[in-house]
């Protein structure tokens, strides 16, 4: 098959930064280094770091006294950082700067007496971290229907999960306008995610199918597949080349590829190589 | 024909208030009383006030020294009020309280260093008055396309023409989210307009045609017709019963009626009476 890779596919600035910081930490560390949750939502990267000794832990208690803890790119709440300091841990904070901004806006809105609404997935670590910056007071919603079901909120402050699609937040903010008098929105969408979605959506109608590569837990990868599906129903999501089934591509000669922000270049290259090798069955002459 | 009149048709609180204030002023005035622009956008009401001596003037210079000036329900800028005071005029301000709120929010946003965007018709007196409350600094846009054409605005404050439809402002605010980092919206839609549109839109699909009554210059009447047209293409806008042409209703047995916020009950009653009298041509037996 012919393969076209969308511009902006793969690692974003925040992911590159988190990986670089984690690598430097491992290079320089004398004692054990732990990651509080998965550094980024990509299984290959997490496994590769595990092999180098970066164990994922769920709680700060699992970090040895005076050990080093790496804060994941999705961020944590202020309480986790306070506890790490109390435990005298060395903290390496890889929180994506765009996520830090969303946390700061949420904190500022609470401080200025707004009821904070986060448009995002309440179970995603980034959203949990943002909510933690409002002392847990923020409401999390993810759909226009959930927005319309809210009680009236006179002073509403709104931030977005950074990896959401613009079309999605436009719809939900529209619904929120019905539920608030003042609706003060900070557009906390990450520019890299927006660009990545834009180029993939531009490519998708021009190819017969799209393959989106990324971790199953990766929110930006899921959004990427979703925005593509709106313009081309034939979208396949995979974590790696191993998941590609030639049968799925029957009759397809031109396929587009994009990848979430946490997908390494090698994984993209493997998928592209594999796709290129898938041949149409020879037509009987 | 059968006629159903939508709930909330006709005079809103702000219009009733303006008419009451103008009447009281005329009752008590010793000298001449002028209206700075049309009190409300309804020709019958304006004409009826003119007969009682309330002349419409375009400029404060046309008010006699020490005379009385009535500020229209759509409001004016702060400069007009300052000049009226300088000219020692007696001012009767009938500005709708919902419009006053929109003016105050716009002024507050400018004071707090927001770039103000008004979603409305730049030629409408209400919008001109709101813009005047920002020292003329506000941008006026009325469509999503105009919003998308704006340059990036880091701190954007948004207010609406009070008579706009919720669906319309939702769409334009959605587009503004792409052009701003912070987008602070005050939902200045008037509740009466929203209720009036809602009941008319609920009625429109259940009737064969809708008749919308109101002044040609009335923004809320135009919006009312527009929201109805989205759910029933057969919508007729009239200012009075005299404009009803039985031919337009050929084949129609059930018609719905609503009226803009500045339409008097007598005008609605005349239209309903006229519509009720329109008979289907007798079918030849």
Boltz contact constraints between the chains, C-beta under 6 A:
constraints:
  - contact:
      token1: [A, 170]
      token2: [B, 174]
      max_distance: 6.0
  - contact:
      token1: [A, 170]
      token2: [B, 177]
      max_distance: 6.0
  - contact:
      token1: [A, 174]
      token2: [B, 170]
      max_distance: 6.0
  - contact:
      token1: [A, 174]
      token2: [B, 174]
      max_distance: 6.0
  - contact:
      token1: [A, 177]
      token2: [B, 170]
      max_distance: 6.0
  - contact:
      token1: [A, 177]
      token2: [B, 187]
      max_distance: 6.0
  - contact:
      token1: [A, 181]
      token2: [B, 187]
      max_distance: 6.0
  - contact:
      token1: [A, 182]
      token2: [B, 186]
      max_distance: 6.0
  - contact:
      token1: [A, 183]
      token2: [B, 185]
      max_distance: 6.0
  - contact:
      token1: [A, 184]
      token2: [B, 184]
      max_distance: 6.0
  - contact:
      token1: [A, 185]
      token2: [B, 183]
      max_distance: 6.0
  - contact:
      token1: [A, 186]
      token2: [B, 182]
      max_distance: 6.0
  - contact:
      token1: [A, 187]
      token2: [B, 177]
      max_distance: 6.0
  - contact:
      token1: [A, 187]
      token2: [B, 181]
      max_distance: 6.0
